[in-house]
Amino acid sequence: MVAIYVLFMLISFFYGIHSLFVVQEPVYAVHMLIFSLYFFITIYEIYGKPFQLPVYYLVTLLLVADGVFQLFFIQSIFHGVISLLFAFSAWQSLKRLKAWK
């Protein structure tokens, strides 16, 4: 499970860097780098070393904003829905960590 998350994190990170510097698509690069950040905090949560709660608030806010931006301004329905699903997952992690602490 962790290996899959690490693979997704690396793919989204390198594709985000590629989109930023090679393809010159900064909107898609930010989208992929936010995904990479989500996978990064999820990996640490799986290892039992979760970040502080403000990090989860920030990632949830970034994913929701990215999802809304993808859905309504870029009109990429697939990327917007995936971003909103990741935001929901980050919000569930936030709720779980608040109950745990």
Biopython code that builds the backbone (N, CA, C, O; Angstrom):
import numpy as np
from Bio.PDB.StructureBuilder import StructureBuilder

atoms = [
    (1, "MET", "N", (0.820, -1.191, 0.000)),
    (1, "MET", "CA", (0.000, 0.000, 0.000)),
    (1, "MET", "C", (0.869, 1.262, 0.000)),
    (1, "MET", "O", (0.636, 2.199, -0.764)),
    (2, "VAL", "N", (1.871, 1.258, 0.873)),
    (2, "VAL", "CA", (2.746, 2.426, 0.943)),
    (2, "VAL", "C", (3.526, 2.586, -0.354)),
    (2, "VAL", "O", (3.760, 3.708, -0.804)),
    (3, "ALA", "N", (3.929, 1.477, -0.952)),
    (3, "ALA", "CA", (4.685, 1.548, -2.204)),
    (3, "ALA", "C", (3.852, 2.193, -3.311)),
    (3, "ALA", "O", (4.382, 2.945, -4.129)),
    (4, "ILE", "N", (2.572, 1.905, -3.339)),
    (4, "ILE", "CA", (1.700, 2.514, -4.348)),
    (4, "ILE", "C", (1.580, 4.014, -4.118)),
    (4, "ILE", "O", (1.621, 4.796, -5.068)),
    (5, "TYR", "N", (1.431, 4.424, -2.842)),
    (5, "TYR", "CA", (1.358, 5.851, -2.536)),
    (5, "TYR", "C", (2.668, 6.557, -2.879)),
    (5, "TYR", "O", (2.653, 7.675, -3.394)),
    (6, "VAL", "N", (3.790, 5.918, -2.599)),
    (6, "VAL", "CA", (5.083, 6.513, -2.950)),
    (6, "VAL", "C", (5.206, 6.640, -4.463)),
    (6, "VAL", "O", (5.675, 7.661, -4.965)),
    (7, "LEU", "N", (4.790, 5.616, -5.188)),
    (7, "LEU", "CA", (4.828, 5.668, -6.647)),
    (7, "LEU", "C", (3.944, 6.795, -7.183)),
    (7, "LEU", "O", (4.370, 7.555, -8.053)),
    (8, "PHE", "N", (2.719, 6.908, -6.672)),
    (8, "PHE", "CA", (1.826, 7.989, -7.106)),
    (8, "PHE", "C", (2.398, 9.359, -6.753)),
    (8, "PHE", "O", (2.291, 10.303, -7.535)),
    (9, "MET", "N", (3.010, 9.463, -5.564)),
    (9, "MET", "CA", (3.596, 10.734, -5.160)),
    (9, "MET", "C", (4.725, 11.126, -6.109)),
    (9, "MET", "O", (4.800, 12.274, -6.549)),
    (10, "LEU", "N", (5.595, 10.183, -6.420)),
    (10, "LEU", "CA", (6.716, 10.486, -7.304)),
    (10, "LEU", "C", (6.257, 10.809, -8.722)),
    (10, "LEU", "O", (6.778, 11.726, -9.356)),
    (11, "ILE", "N", (5.284, 10.055, -9.213)),
    (11, "ILE", "CA", (4.768, 10.323, -10.562)),
    (11, "ILE", "C", (4.132, 11.706, -10.631)),
    (11, "ILE", "O", (4.398, 12.467, -11.562)),
    (12, "SER", "N", (3.296, 12.035, -9.651)),
    (12, "SER", "CA", (2.641, 13.344, -9.684)),
    (12, "SER", "C", (3.651, 14.471, -9.474)),
    (12, "SER", "O", (3.506, 15.540, -10.066)),
    (13, "PHE", "N", (4.671, 14.250, -8.640)),
    (13, "PHE", "CA", (5.694, 15.278, -8.430)),
    (13, "PHE", "C", (6.496, 15.525, -9.709)),
    (13, "PHE", "O", (6.668, 16.669, -10.128)),
    (14, "PHE", "N", (6.978, 14.457, -10.318)),
    (14, "PHE", "CA", (7.788, 14.632, -11.524)),
    (14, "PHE", "C", (6.953, 15.140, -12.701)),
    (14, "PHE", "O", (7.452, 15.905, -13.527)),
    (15, "TYR", "N", (5.699, 14.725, -12.784)),
    (15, "TYR", "CA", (4.854, 15.243, -13.858)),
    (15, "TYR", "C", (4.522, 16.716, -13.622)),
    (15, "TYR", "O", (4.400, 17.490, -14.572)),
    (16, "GLY", "N", (4.377, 17.101, -12.352)),
    (16, "GLY", "CA", (4.160, 18.511, -12.037)),
    (16, "GLY", "C", (5.365, 19.363, -12.392)),
    (16, "GLY", "O", (5.215, 20.450, -12.952)),
    (17, "ILE", "N", (6.561, 18.878, -12.071)),
    (17, "ILE", "CA", (7.786, 19.602, -12.435)),
    (17, "ILE", "C", (7.937, 19.659, -13.951)),
    (17, "ILE", "O", (8.326, 20.689, -14.502)),
    (18, "HIS", "N", (7.632, 18.559, -14.621)),
    (18, "HIS", "CA", (7.699, 18.519, -16.090)),
    (18, "HIS", "C", (6.701, 19.502, -16.697)),
    (18, "HIS", "O", (7.029, 20.210, -17.649)),
    (19, "SER", "N", (5.500, 19.549, -16.157)),
    (19, "SER", "CA", (4.492, 20.470, -16.683)),
    (19, "SER", "C", (4.874, 21.924, -16.430)),
    (19, "SER", "O", (4.531, 22.807, -17.216)),
    (20, "LEU", "N", (5.574, 22.166, -15.345)),
    (20, "LEU", "CA", (5.949, 23.538, -15.012)),
    (20, "LEU", "C", (7.089, 24.052, -15.883)),
    (20, "LEU", "O", (7.027, 25.175, -16.382)),
    (21, "PHE", "N", (8.121, 23.249, -16.068)),
    (21, "PHE", "CA", (9.322, 23.746, -16.737)),
    (21, "PHE", "C", (9.443, 23.348, -18.204)),
    (21, "PHE", "O", (10.043, 24.086, -18.985)),
    (22, "VAL", "N", (8.894, 22.207, -18.599)),
    (22, "VAL", "CA", (9.075, 21.745, -19.976)),
    (22, "VAL", "C", (7.870, 22.098, -20.839)),
    (22, "VAL", "O", (8.017, 22.695, -21.905)),
    (23, "VAL", "N", (6.685, 21.731, -20.379)),
    (23, "VAL", "CA", (5.475, 21.914, -21.179)),
    (23, "VAL", "C", (4.907, 23.323, -21.029)),
    (23, "VAL", "O", (4.121, 23.766, -21.867)),
    (24, "GLN", "N", (5.296, 24.024, -19.974)),
    (24, "GLN", "CA", (4.826, 25.384, -19.695)),
    (24, "GLN", "C", (3.316, 25.442, -19.449)),
    (24, "GLN", "O", (2.625, 26.299, -20.000)),
    (25, "GLU", "N", (2.817, 24.538, -18.628)),
    (25, "GLU", "CA", (1.419, 24.556, -18.204)),
    (25, "GLU", "C", (1.381, 24.702, -16.684)),
    (25, "GLU", "O", (1.283, 23.702, -15.972)),
    (26, "PRO", "N", (1.457, 25.935, -16.180)),
    (26, "PRO", "CA", (1.563, 26.114, -14.731)),
    (26, "PRO", "C", (0.315, 25.700, -13.958)),
    (26, "PRO", "O", (0.422, 25.279, -12.806)),
    (27, "VAL", "N", (-0.858, 25.810, -14.564)),
    (27, "VAL", "CA", (-2.080, 25.419, -13.856)),
    (27, "VAL", "C", (-2.092, 23.916, -13.615)),
    (27, "VAL", "O", (-2.417, 23.463, -12.517)),
    (28, "TYR", "N", (-1.744, 23.155, -14.621)),
    (28, "TYR", "CA", (-1.703, 21.703, -14.461)),
    (28, "TYR", "C", (-0.553, 21.283, -13.550)),
    (28, "TYR", "O", (-0.661, 20.289, -12.832)),
    (29, "ALA", "N", (0.547, 22.034, -13.575)),
    (29, "ALA", "CA", (1.673, 21.730, -12.692)),
    (29, "ALA", "C", (1.278, 21.906, -11.233)),
    (29, "ALA", "O", (1.605, 21.064, -10.397)),
    (30, "VAL", "N", (0.582, 22.984, -10.921)),
    (30, "VAL", "CA", (0.120, 23.199, -9.541)),
    (30, "VAL", "C", (-0.849, 22.101, -9.140)),
    (30, "VAL", "O", (-0.806, 21.618, -8.009)),
    (31, "HIS", "N", (-1.712, 21.707, -10.044)),
    (31, "HIS", "CA", (-2.666, 20.629, -9.787)),
    (31, "HIS", "C", (-1.933, 19.339, -9.414)),
    (31, "HIS", "O", (-2.299, 18.680, -8.441)),
    (32, "MET", "N", (-0.921, 18.981, -10.165)),
    (32, "MET", "CA", (-0.177, 17.749, -9.891)),
    (32, "MET", "C", (0.674, 17.867, -8.630)),
    (32, "MET", "O", (0.838, 16.883, -7.908)),
    (33, "LEU", "N", (1.214, 19.039, -8.355)),
    (33, "LEU", "CA", (2.014, 19.213, -7.144)),
    (33, "LEU", "C", (1.149, 19.168, -5.885)),
    (33, "LEU", "O", (1.613, 18.721, -4.836)),
    (34, "ILE", "N", (-0.094, 19.622, -5.974)),
    (34, "ILE", "CA", (-1.016, 19.485, -4.842)),
    (34, "ILE", "C", (-1.335, 18.013, -4.613)),
    (34, "ILE", "O", (-1.424, 17.571, -3.467)),
    (35, "PHE", "N", (-1.507, 17.254, -5.683)),
    (35, "PHE", "CA", (-1.700, 15.806, -5.529)),
    (35, "PHE", "C", (-0.493, 15.166, -4.854)),
    (35, "PHE", "O", (-0.640, 14.302, -3.990)),
    (36, "SER", "N", (0.697, 15.594, -5.254)),
    (36, "SER", "CA", (1.910, 15.057, -4.648)),
    (36, "SER", "C", (1.965, 15.379, -3.159)),
    (36, "SER", "O", (2.377, 14.538, -2.360)),
    (37, "LEU", "N", (1.558, 16.572, -2.782)),
    (37, "LEU", "CA", (1.509, 16.945, -1.365)),
    (37, "LEU", "C", (0.515, 16.088, -0.602)),
    (37, "LEU", "O", (0.787, 15.673, 0.524)),
    (38, "TYR", "N", (-0.638, 15.819, -1.208)),
    (38, "TYR", "CA", (-1.629, 14.958, -0.566)),
    (38, "TYR", "C", (-1.061, 13.556, -0.328)),
    (38, "TYR", "O", (-1.210, 13.001, 0.760)),
    (39, "PHE", "N", (-0.420, 12.992, -1.333)),
    (39, "PHE", "CA", (0.161, 11.657, -1.168)),
    (39, "PHE", "C", (1.274, 11.663, -0.129)),
    (39, "PHE", "O", (1.442, 10.688, 0.604)),
    (40, "PHE", "N", (2.037, 12.751, -0.057)),
    (40, "PHE", "CA", (3.121, 12.856, 0.914)),
    (40, "PHE", "C", (2.589, 12.815, 2.345)),
    (40, "PHE", "O", (3.122, 12.083, 3.179)),
    (41, "ILE", "N", (1.546, 13.591, 2.639)),
    (41, "ILE", "CA", (1.030, 13.570, 4.015)),
    (41, "ILE", "C", (0.317, 12.256, 4.313)),
    (41, "ILE", "O", (0.290, 11.816, 5.463)),
    (42, "THR", "N", (-0.254, 11.630, 3.302)),
    (42, "THR", "CA", (-0.903, 10.335, 3.515)),
    (42, "THR", "C", (0.125, 9.259, 3.838)),
    (42, "THR", "O", (-0.131, 8.388, 4.669)),
    (43, "ILE", "N", (1.275, 9.308, 3.195)),
    (43, "ILE", "CA", (2.333, 8.338, 3.483)),
    (43, "ILE", "C", (2.780, 8.464, 4.932)),
    (43, "ILE", "O", (2.932, 7.456, 5.623)),
    (44, "TYR", "N", (2.989, 9.679, 5.394)),
    (44, "TYR", "CA", (3.404, 9.859, 6.781)),
    (44, "TYR", "C", (2.311, 9.448, 7.757)),
    (44, "TYR", "O", (2.606, 8.963, 8.850)),
    (45, "GLU", "N", (1.076, 9.632, 7.381)),
    (45, "GLU", "CA", (-0.022, 9.190, 8.242)),
    (45, "GLU", "C", (-0.058, 7.663, 8.330)),
    (45, "GLU", "O", (-0.317, 7.114, 9.400)),
    (46, "ILE", "N", (0.194, 6.989, 7.239)),
    (46, "ILE", "CA", (0.224, 5.523, 7.248)),
    (46, "ILE", "C", (1.368, 5.023, 8.128)),
    (46, "ILE", "O", (1.217, 4.023, 8.830)),
    (47, "TYR", "N", (2.510, 5.714, 8.096)),
    (47, "TYR", "CA", (3.646, 5.326, 8.932)),
    (47, "TYR", "C", (3.417, 5.607, 10.416)),
    (47, "TYR", "O", (4.217, 5.183, 11.250)),
    (48, "GLY", "N", (2.344, 6.310, 10.758)),
    (48, "GLY", "CA", (2.065, 6.611, 12.158)),
    (48, "GLY", "C", (2.707, 7.891, 12.644)),
    (48, "GLY", "O", (2.783, 8.126, 13.850)),
    (49, "LYS", "N", (3.170, 8.723, 11.728)),
    (49, "LYS", "CA", (3.779, 9.999, 12.078)),
    (49, "LYS", "C", (3.010, 11.127, 11.388)),
    (49, "LYS", "O", (3.558, 11.795, 10.512)),
    (50, "PRO", "N", (1.755, 11.348, 11.767)),
    (50, "PRO", "CA", (0.966, 12.364, 11.056)),
    (50, "PRO", "C", (1.482, 13.775, 11.330)),
    (50, "PRO", "O", (2.083, 14.046, 12.369)),
    (51, "PHE", "N", (1.234, 14.647, 10.387)),
    (51, "PHE", "CA", (1.587, 16.050, 10.542)),
    (51, "PHE", "C", (0.616, 16.707, 11.516)),
    (51, "PHE", "O", (-0.356, 16.089, 11.951)),
    (52, "GLN", "N", (0.886, 17.955, 11.851)),
    (52, "GLN", "CA", (-0.016, 18.692, 12.724)),
    (52, "GLN", "C", (-1.299, 19.018, 11.970)),
    (52, "GLN", "O", (-1.335, 18.993, 10.740)),
    (53, "LEU", "N", (-2.346, 19.322, 12.721)),
    (53, "LEU", "CA", (-3.664, 19.543, 12.119)),
    (53, "LEU", "C", (-3.713, 20.696, 11.116)),
    (53, "LEU", "O", (-4.422, 20.573, 10.117)),
    (54, "PRO", "N", (-2.996, 21.818, 11.321)),
    (54, "PRO", "CA", (-3.058, 22.877, 10.301)),
    (54, "PRO", "C", (-2.592, 22.435, 8.913)),
    (54, "PRO", "O", (-3.044, 22.981, 7.907)),
    (55, "VAL", "N", (-1.703, 21.464, 8.852)),
    (55, "VAL", "CA", (-1.259, 20.957, 7.548)),
    (55, "VAL", "C", (-2.422, 20.280, 6.832)),
    (55, "VAL", "O", (-2.588, 20.438, 5.623)),
    (56, "TYR", "N", (-3.220, 19.531, 7.573)),
    (56, "TYR", "CA", (-4.378, 18.862, 6.977)),
    (56, "TYR", "C", (-5.439, 19.879, 6.559)),
    (56, "TYR", "O", (-6.083, 19.713, 5.523)),
    (57, "TYR", "N", (-5.624, 20.936, 7.365)),
    (57, "TYR", "CA", (-6.537, 22.007, 6.955)),
    (57, "TYR", "C", (-6.066, 22.642, 5.648)),
    (57, "TYR", "O", (-6.867, 22.887, 4.746)),
    (58, "LEU", "N", (-4.767, 22.904, 5.553)),
    (58, "LEU", "CA", (-4.220, 23.530, 4.355)),
    (58, "LEU", "C", (-4.382, 22.643, 3.127)),
    (58, "LEU", "O", (-4.794, 23.115, 2.067)),
    (59, "VAL", "N", (-4.062, 21.372, 3.264)),
    (59, "VAL", "CA", (-4.164, 20.455, 2.124)),
    (59, "VAL", "C", (-5.621, 20.290, 1.700)),
    (59, "VAL", "O", (-5.921, 20.252, 0.507)),
    (60, "THR", "N", (-6.523, 20.192, 2.673)),
    (60, "THR", "CA", (-7.950, 20.088, 2.334)),
    (60, "THR", "C", (-8.420, 21.334, 1.601)),
    (60, "THR", "O", (-9.127, 21.234, 0.598)),
    (61, "LEU", "N", (-8.034, 22.508, 2.091)),
    (61, "LEU", "CA", (-8.414, 23.759, 1.436)),
    (61, "LEU", "C", (-7.833, 23.844, 0.024)),
    (61, "LEU", "O", (-8.523, 24.252, -0.910)),
    (62, "LEU", "N", (-6.569, 23.462, -0.130)),
    (62, "LEU", "CA", (-5.947, 23.492, -1.460)),
    (62, "LEU", "C", (-6.629, 22.530, -2.426)),
    (62, "LEU", "O", (-6.839, 22.862, -3.592)),
    (63, "LEU", "N", (-6.974, 21.345, -1.945)),
    (63, "LEU", "CA", (-7.626, 20.370, -2.821)),
    (63, "LEU", "C", (-9.038, 20.807, -3.205)),
    (63, "LEU", "O", (-9.456, 20.614, -4.347)),
    (64, "VAL", "N", (-9.771, 21.393, -2.265)),
    (64, "VAL", "CA", (-11.116, 21.889, -2.597)),
    (64, "VAL", "C", (-11.017, 23.037, -3.598)),
    (64, "VAL", "O", (-11.756, 23.072, -4.582)),
    (65, "ALA", "N", (-10.102, 23.975, -3.346)),
    (65, "ALA", "CA", (-9.936, 25.096, -4.278)),
    (65, "ALA", "C", (-9.506, 24.603, -5.655)),
    (65, "ALA", "O", (-9.989, 25.101, -6.672)),
    (66, "ASP", "N", (-8.612, 23.637, -5.693)),
    (66, "ASP", "CA", (-8.167, 23.079, -6.969)),
    (66, "ASP", "C", (-9.310, 22.356, -7.676)),
    (66, "ASP", "O", (-9.463, 22.473, -8.891)),
    (67, "GLY", "N", (-10.104, 21.615, -6.924)),
    (67, "GLY", "CA", (-11.239, 20.914, -7.523)),
    (67, "GLY", "C", (-12.256, 21.866, -8.118)),
    (67, "GLY", "O", (-12.745, 21.651, -9.227)),
    (68, "VAL", "N", (-12.574, 22.922, -7.380)),
    (68, "VAL", "CA", (-13.529, 23.914, -7.888)),
    (68, "VAL", "C", (-12.942, 24.623, -9.104)),
    (68, "VAL", "O", (-13.641, 24.858, -10.089)),
    (69, "PHE", "N", (-11.676, 24.958, -9.034)),
    (69, "PHE", "CA", (-11.020, 25.610, -10.166)),
    (69, "PHE", "C", (-11.019, 24.716, -11.397)),
    (69, "PHE", "O", (-11.292, 25.181, -12.504)),
    (70, "GLN", "N", (-10.714, 23.436, -11.211)),
    (70, "GLN", "CA", (-10.695, 22.502, -12.341)),
    (70, "GLN", "C", (-12.093, 22.307, -12.927)),
    (70, "GLN", "O", (-12.254, 22.213, -14.144)),
    (71, "LEU", "N", (-13.094, 22.247, -12.063)),
    (71, "LEU", "CA", (-14.454, 21.998, -12.550)),
    (71, "LEU", "C", (-15.045, 23.191, -13.288)),
    (71, "LEU", "O", (-15.663, 23.026, -14.339)),
    (72, "PHE", "N", (-14.858, 24.399, -12.742)),
    (72, "PHE", "CA", (-15.595, 25.544, -13.261)),
    (72, "PHE", "C", (-14.788, 26.463, -14.168)),
    (72, "PHE", "O", (-15.360, 27.106, -15.048)),
    (73, "PHE", "N", (-13.480, 26.542, -13.977)),
    (73, "PHE", "CA", (-12.706, 27.464, -14.794)),
    (73, "PHE", "C", (-11.948, 26.755, -15.906)),
    (73, "PHE", "O", (-11.930, 27.229, -17.042)),
    (74, "ILE", "N", (-11.331, 25.640, -15.596)),
    (74, "ILE", "CA", (-10.595, 24.879, -16.606)),
    (74, "ILE", "C", (-11.537, 23.922, -17.333)),
    (74, "ILE", "O", (-11.282, 23.543, -18.476)),
    (75, "GLN", "N", (-12.608, 23.538, -16.679)),
    (75, "GLN", "CA", (-13.621, 22.613, -17.181)),
    (75, "GLN", "C", (-13.034, 21.235, -17.469)),
    (75, "GLN", "O", (-13.316, 20.619, -18.497)),
    (76, "SER", "N", (-12.221, 20.777, -16.544)),
    (76, "SER", "CA", (-11.689, 19.423, -16.588)),
    (76, "SER", "C", (-12.417, 18.628, -15.508)),
    (76, "SER", "O", (-12.000, 18.614, -14.349)),
    (77, "ILE", "N", (-13.489, 17.979, -15.890)),
    (77, "ILE", "CA", (-14.363, 17.321, -14.924)),
    (77, "ILE", "C", (-13.635, 16.196, -14.199)),
    (77, "ILE", "O", (-13.775, 16.055, -12.984)),
    (78, "PHE", "N", (-12.871, 15.404, -14.915)),
    (78, "PHE", "CA", (-12.173, 14.273, -14.294)),
    (78, "PHE", "C", (-11.204, 14.740, -13.211)),
    (78, "PHE", "O", (-11.223, 14.217, -12.097)),
    (79, "HIS", "N", (-10.359, 15.718, -13.529)),
    (79, "HIS", "CA", (-9.385, 16.198, -12.552)),
    (79, "HIS", "C", (-10.069, 16.901, -11.386)),
    (79, "HIS", "O", (-9.607, 16.805, -10.249)),
    (80, "GLY", "N", (-11.148, 17.597, -11.651)),
    (80, "GLY", "CA", (-11.875, 18.262, -10.576)),
    (80, "GLY", "C", (-12.507, 17.285, -9.608)),
    (80, "GLY", "O", (-12.453, 17.486, -8.395)),
    (81, "VAL", "N", (-13.104, 16.228, -10.132)),
    (81, "VAL", "CA", (-13.736, 15.226, -9.263)),
    (81, "VAL", "C", (-12.681, 14.481, -8.452)),
    (81, "VAL", "O", (-12.880, 14.233, -7.263)),
    (82, "ILE", "N", (-11.571, 14.125, -9.074)),
    (82, "ILE", "CA", (-10.494, 13.444, -8.346)),
    (82, "ILE", "C", (-9.962, 14.345, -7.234)),
    (82, "ILE", "O", (-9.714, 13.876, -6.123)),
    (83, "SER", "N", (-9.789, 15.613, -7.520)),
    (83, "SER", "CA", (-9.302, 16.543, -6.510)),
    (83, "SER", "C", (-10.290, 16.666, -5.353)),
    (83, "SER", "O", (-9.879, 16.724, -4.195)),
    (84, "LEU", "N", (-11.569, 16.706, -5.649)),
    (84, "LEU", "CA", (-12.569, 16.783, -4.582)),
    (84, "LEU", "C", (-12.632, 15.488, -3.779)),
    (84, "LEU", "O", (-12.875, 15.528, -2.572)),
    (85, "LEU", "N", (-12.420, 14.349, -4.418)),
    (85, "LEU", "CA", (-12.366, 13.081, -3.677)),
    (85, "LEU", "C", (-11.154, 13.034, -2.750)),
    (85, "LEU", "O", (-11.252, 12.553, -1.621)),
    (86, "PHE", "N", (-10.023, 13.528, -3.221)),
    (86, "PHE", "CA", (-8.846, 13.597, -2.349)),
    (86, "PHE", "C", (-9.084, 14.576, -1.201)),
    (86, "PHE", "O", (-8.632, 14.338, -0.081)),
    (87, "ALA", "N", (-9.788, 15.672, -1.471)),
    (87, "ALA", "CA", (-10.105, 16.627, -0.407)),
    (87, "ALA", "C", (-10.989, 15.978, 0.649)),
    (87, "ALA", "O", (-10.801, 16.200, 1.845)),
    (88, "PHE", "N", (-11.946, 15.182, 0.209)),
    (88, "PHE", "CA", (-12.801, 14.474, 1.162)),
    (88, "PHE", "C", (-11.987, 13.494, 1.994)),
    (88, "PHE", "O", (-12.210, 13.364, 3.198)),
    (89, "SER", "N", (-11.054, 12.809, 1.364)),
    (89, "SER", "CA", (-10.196, 11.874, 2.088)),
    (89, "SER", "C", (-9.308, 12.606, 3.094)),
    (89, "SER", "O", (-9.122, 12.127, 4.213)),
    (90, "ALA", "N", (-8.765, 13.749, 2.716)),
    (90, "ALA", "CA", (-7.948, 14.531, 3.647)),
    (90, "ALA", "C", (-8.794, 15.057, 4.800)),
    (90, "ALA", "O", (-8.324, 15.120, 5.936)),
    (91, "TRP", "N", (-10.026, 15.432, 4.517)),
    (91, "TRP", "CA", (-10.933, 15.893, 5.572)),
    (91, "TRP", "C", (-11.261, 14.759, 6.539)),
    (91, "TRP", "O", (-11.341, 14.980, 7.747)),
    (92, "GLN", "N", (-11.450, 13.551, 6.022)),
    (92, "GLN", "CA", (-11.687, 12.395, 6.891)),
    (92, "GLN", "C", (-10.457, 12.105, 7.751)),
    (92, "GLN", "O", (-10.595, 11.752, 8.923)),
    (93, "SER", "N", (-9.283, 12.247, 7.197)),
    (93, "SER", "CA", (-8.060, 12.076, 7.986)),
    (93, "SER", "C", (-7.974, 13.132, 9.074)),
    (93, "SER", "O", (-7.556, 12.843, 10.196)),
    (94, "LEU", "N", (-8.366, 14.347, 8.745)),
    (94, "LEU", "CA", (-8.374, 15.425, 9.728)),
    (94, "LEU", "C", (-9.328, 15.121, 10.871)),
    (94, "LEU", "O", (-8.985, 15.308, 12.039)),
    (95, "LYS", "N", (-10.518, 14.656, 10.539)),
    (95, "LYS", "CA", (-11.484, 14.302, 11.586)),
    (95, "LYS", "C", (-10.966, 13.156, 12.447)),
    (95, "LYS", "O", (-11.142, 13.171, 13.666)),
    (96, "ARG", "N", (-10.337, 12.173, 11.834)),
    (96, "ARG", "CA", (-9.798, 11.039, 12.576)),
    (96, "ARG", "C", (-8.684, 11.481, 13.519)),
    (96, "ARG", "O", (-8.610, 11.012, 14.654)),
    (97, "LEU", "N", (-7.822, 12.377, 13.057)),
    (97, "LEU", "CA", (-6.725, 12.854, 13.896)),
    (97, "LEU", "C", (-7.224, 13.739, 15.033)),
    (97, "LEU", "O", (-6.666, 13.709, 16.129)),
    (98, "LYS", "N", (-8.276, 14.529, 14.781)),
    (98, "LYS", "CA", (-8.840, 15.351, 15.852)),
    (98, "LYS", "C", (-9.453, 14.484, 16.934)),
    (98, "LYS", "O", (-9.367, 14.821, 18.115)),
    (99, "ALA", "N", (-10.065, 13.382, 16.558)),
    (99, "ALA", "CA", (-10.658, 12.478, 17.548)),
    (99, "ALA", "C", (-9.579, 11.705, 18.290)),
    (99, "ALA", "O", (-9.766, 11.321, 19.445)),
    (100, "TRP", "N", (-8.454, 11.477, 17.630)),
    (100, "TRP", "CA", (-7.380, 10.693, 18.227)),
    (100, "TRP", "C", (-6.589, 11.513, 19.243)),
    (100, "TRP", "O", (-6.123, 10.973, 20.247)),
    (101, "LYS", "N", (-6.435, 12.815, 18.989)),
    (101, "LYS", "CA", (-5.619, 13.654, 19.881)),
    (101, "LYS", "C", (-6.388, 14.162, 21.043)),
    (101, "LYS", "O", (-5.840, 14.879, 21.881)),
]
sb = StructureBuilder()
sb.init_structure("model")
sb.init_model(0)
sb.init_chain("A")
sb.init_seg("    ")
for serial, (resi, resn, name, xyz) in enumerate(atoms, 1):
    if name == "N":
        sb.init_residue(resn, " ", resi, " ")
    sb.init_atom(name, np.array(xyz, "f"), 0.0, 1.0, " ", f" {name:<3s}", serial, name[0])
structure = sb.get_structure()
